[in-house]
Amino acid sequence: MKQPLWFLFLGILAAGCQPTQQTDPASDGASASGEATSVQQSGESVQNTGAASSGERKSVAFVTNQIADFWKIAEAGCRDASKEFDIDVEVVMPQEATAVVQKQKVDDLLTSGISAIAISPLDADNQIEWINSIAQKVPTITHDSDAPQSSRLMYIGMDNYAAGRMCGELVKKAIPDGGKVYLAIGRLEQDNSKYRRQGVIDVLMGRDRDMAFYKTQPNAWDPNEGEIVGDKYTIVATVTDQGKPEVALAKAEDALVTWPDLNAMVGLFEYNPPACYQALKKAGKLKQIALIGFDENDTTLQAIKDGECTGTVVQNPYMYGYESVRVLKELLAGNKSVVPESKYLDIAPRSITAENVDEYWEDLRVKKGQ
């Protein structure tokens, strides 16, 4: 593959950059020149001014797949890394969870002169050519969800299949005798979604597999439609909502009518467990139908404390943001060794239950500055 031009000149760029003074860690959201980290979300933007716009400083971008509380935690990591590594950061949260809107946001960043990008692809299989075109212009990495067939430099995130298996174990803990299970997820076009869902299914179907199995056995994936029946557990449906919490809630309510003998509801995106929680609460079925979550929404964590949710599998979005900024800063300084041979920086997931929810939640509040 032809080497991108920017990569050949990284050493030259690094030699021409003058060191700047690191910021005071006690300052909140400020760069070395005293400017706030640029943030774009909900269709609004706060533009960098001064040194950053005059070309004396470089800016990197952290692009998410939509607006969510999950990404606010990643934003905190970006903010802290911006101060520690003395580089301006733009956090961009597309208002709509679509590949079209995501592309528009990235195109705007490139036009504005952004120096490097970390992106969470919405539709990896169909965004390869686009990601390759970005990588020809600026250093490009992925986070949260990967696009392994693209020419991105590396992926920062967790093993989503392993995380899915952890979630499946929580389902087994909640309903050890088996039963009917409803899966809710935003979309299945994303690389992380597919692996996460499959991990849950394989645990419940009693399969001993790993992510590598699916990389070599493309026909082994379970179909997205219809029931998946095992000896003890039945996946009644995998329901998508395209990243819309209000749709997730409506579909969760419908599920309780469609399957009145449901035993467990599993939400695999950050906003899915709260949607299931609200549906169960409205139907008066909290603690009657098990709830198992993913990510660290406050509603989910409180439900765990109250005994209304068995547990949740959490990522570490703070470190997604922090490490993305660190890696991009190193790349812009000409340090190619920051990219591991595997092109993968593993940030392991954790299972949060009643035993550790208080400790986890307090640490999360500190990271978010609450």
Buried (B, 14 or more C-beta within 10 A) or exposed (E): EEEBEBBEEBEEBBEEEEEBEEBEEEEEBBBBBEBBBBBBBEEEBEEBEEBBBEEEBBBBBBBBBBBBBBBBBBBBBBBBBBBBBBBBBBBBBBBBBBBEBBBEBBEBBBEBEBBBBBBBBBBBEEBBEBBBBBBBBBBBBBBBBBBEEBBBBBBBBBBBBBBBBBBBBBBBBBBEEBBBBBBBBBBBBBBBBBBBBBBBBBBBBEBEBEBEBBEEEEEEBBEEEEEBEBEEBBBBBBBBBBBBBEBBBBBBBEBBEEBEEBBBBBBBBBBBBBBBBBBBEEBEBBEEBBBBBBBBBEBBBBBBEEEBBBBBBBBBBBBBBBBBBBBBBBBBBBBEEBBEEEBBBEBEBBBBBEEEBEEBBEEBEEBBEE
